[in-house]
Amino acid sequence: MEEQKPKSIKTIGLLVAIFAGFIIFSNAMGALTWAVMGIGEELNNQNTENAGSISWLFSYYIELCLTMLLIGVAFLVGGIFIRKCKLWANQMVSILSVLLILVIWGLMIAISVSIGQQDGMEIFRYGAIFSALFWSLPLGLLIWFLNKRKIKKHFV
């Protein structure tokens, strides 16, 4: 008799797919708004010699949104196939979660450094670090859950 798979796997797959939908929608709308309003044109025309500054991030905003859009699509596919207990989807979502944690921390550190250089804005540096913790904690829990021995044995 085949062992029944935990319902939590299907629930996590659904949550990953919903999270992916938010990533796709928010980054598609951000890129579309940025392009329609032409915000990035003046930033692209400026010389951004400091690669760690916030202006450097804004000058590549559309590229960042499109990269996140691709990550969101990959998360969506992973979430759908996690529900079907596919091992490759488990591994893909785990790797993408690590990548997303690195992206989040990289962006928040860049924002923190940029904000910290402005007078009177030092307190907001902590907000960027808190935001990184807020978004990376669920991703870390997702990685932990998907790779628990008790859960991973259900993936084929």
C-alpha positions as CSV (number, residue, x, y, z in Angstrom):
1,M,0.0,0.0,0.0
2,E,1.3,3.4,-1.0
3,E,2.0,5.9,1.8
4,Q,-0.3,8.9,1.7
5,K,1.5,12.2,1.0
6,P,1.0,15.0,3.5
7,K,-1.5,17.6,2.6
8,S,1.1,20.2,3.6
9,I,3.0,19.6,0.4
10,K,0.0,20.6,-1.7
11,T,-0.5,23.6,0.5
12,I,3.1,24.7,0.2
13,G,2.9,24.3,-3.5
14,L,-0.2,26.5,-3.7
15,L,1.5,29.1,-1.5
16,V,4.6,29.1,-3.7
17,A,2.3,29.5,-6.8
18,I,0.4,32.4,-5.1
19,F,3.7,34.1,-4.1
20,A,4.9,33.7,-7.7
21,G,1.8,35.4,-8.9
22,F,2.6,38.4,-6.7
23,I,6.2,38.5,-8.0
24,I,5.0,38.3,-11.6
25,F,2.2,40.9,-11.2
26,S,4.2,43.4,-9.1
27,N,7.3,43.4,-11.3
28,A,5.4,43.4,-14.5
29,M,3.4,46.5,-13.3
30,G,6.6,48.1,-12.0
31,A,8.4,47.7,-15.3
32,L,5.4,48.8,-17.3
33,T,4.9,51.9,-15.2
34,W,8.6,52.7,-15.3
35,A,8.7,52.4,-19.1
36,V,5.5,54.3,-19.7
37,M,6.4,57.2,-17.4
38,G,9.9,57.3,-18.8
39,I,11.4,57.6,-15.4
40,G,14.6,55.7,-16.2
41,E,15.5,57.8,-19.3
42,E,17.2,60.6,-17.3
43,L,18.9,58.1,-15.1
44,N,20.3,56.2,-18.1
45,N,21.6,59.5,-19.5
46,Q,23.5,60.3,-16.3
47,N,26.9,59.0,-15.6
48,T,26.6,56.5,-12.7
49,E,30.2,55.9,-11.7
50,N,29.4,54.6,-8.3
51,A,28.2,51.0,-8.9
52,G,27.0,50.6,-5.3
53,S,24.7,53.7,-5.3
54,I,20.9,53.7,-5.4
55,S,21.0,55.6,-8.7
56,W,22.8,52.6,-10.2
57,L,20.0,50.4,-9.1
58,F,17.4,52.7,-10.5
59,S,19.2,53.0,-13.8
60,Y,18.7,49.2,-14.3
61,Y,15.2,49.1,-12.8
62,I,13.5,47.5,-15.9
63,E,16.2,44.9,-16.2
64,L,15.8,44.1,-12.5
65,C,12.0,43.8,-12.9
66,L,12.4,41.5,-15.9
67,T,14.8,39.3,-14.0
68,M,12.4,39.1,-11.1
69,L,9.6,38.4,-13.6
70,L,11.6,35.4,-14.9
71,I,12.2,34.2,-11.3
72,G,8.5,34.6,-10.6
73,V,7.6,32.4,-13.6
74,A,10.1,29.8,-12.5
75,F,8.5,29.9,-9.0
76,L,5.1,29.5,-10.5
77,V,6.1,26.4,-12.4
78,G,7.9,25.1,-9.3
79,G,4.8,25.7,-7.2
80,I,2.6,23.8,-9.6
81,F,4.9,20.8,-9.8
82,I,5.6,20.8,-6.0
83,R,1.9,20.0,-5.7
84,K,2.5,17.0,-7.9
85,C,5.5,16.0,-5.7
86,K,8.2,16.3,-8.4
87,L,11.7,16.3,-7.0
88,W,13.1,18.6,-9.7
89,A,10.5,21.2,-8.7
90,N,11.5,20.9,-5.0
91,Q,15.2,21.5,-6.0
92,M,14.4,24.3,-8.4
93,V,12.3,26.2,-5.8
94,S,15.0,25.6,-3.1
95,I,17.7,27.1,-5.4
96,L,15.5,30.0,-6.5
97,S,14.7,30.7,-2.9
98,V,18.4,30.9,-2.1
99,L,18.9,33.2,-5.1
100,L,16.0,35.4,-4.0
101,I,17.4,35.7,-0.5
102,L,20.7,36.8,-2.0
103,V,19.0,39.3,-4.2
104,I,16.9,40.7,-1.4
105,W,19.9,41.1,0.9
106,G,22.0,42.6,-1.9
107,L,19.4,45.2,-2.7
108,M,18.7,46.0,1.0
109,I,22.4,46.4,1.8
110,A,22.8,48.7,-1.3
111,I,19.8,50.7,-0.1
112,S,21.0,50.8,3.4
113,V,24.5,52.1,2.4
114,S,22.9,54.7,0.1
115,I,20.5,55.9,2.7
116,G,23.2,56.0,5.4
117,Q,25.2,58.5,3.4
118,Q,22.4,61.1,3.6
119,D,22.1,63.4,6.6
120,G,19.2,62.6,8.9
121,M,18.4,59.3,7.3
122,E,20.5,56.9,9.4
123,I,17.4,55.4,11.1
124,F,16.0,54.2,7.8
125,R,19.0,51.9,7.4
126,Y,17.5,49.7,10.0
127,G,14.2,49.6,8.0
128,A,16.1,48.2,5.0
129,I,17.7,45.5,7.2
130,F,14.3,44.7,8.8
131,S,12.7,44.4,5.4
132,A,15.4,42.0,4.3
133,L,14.8,39.8,7.4
134,F,11.0,40.0,6.9
135,W,11.2,38.7,3.3
136,S,14.0,36.2,3.7
137,L,12.7,34.5,6.8
138,P,9.7,32.8,4.9
139,L,12.0,31.8,2.1
140,G,14.4,30.3,4.6
141,L,11.5,28.4,6.2
142,L,10.4,27.2,2.7
143,I,13.9,25.8,2.0
144,W,13.9,24.1,5.4
145,F,10.5,22.6,4.9
146,L,11.1,21.3,1.3
147,N,14.4,19.7,2.3
148,K,13.2,18.0,5.5
149,R,13.9,14.2,5.2
150,K,10.3,13.5,6.2
151,I,8.9,15.7,3.4
152,K,11.5,15.1,0.7
153,K,10.9,11.3,0.7
154,H,7.5,12.0,-0.9
155,F,9.1,13.7,-4.0
156,V,9.9,11.5,-7.0
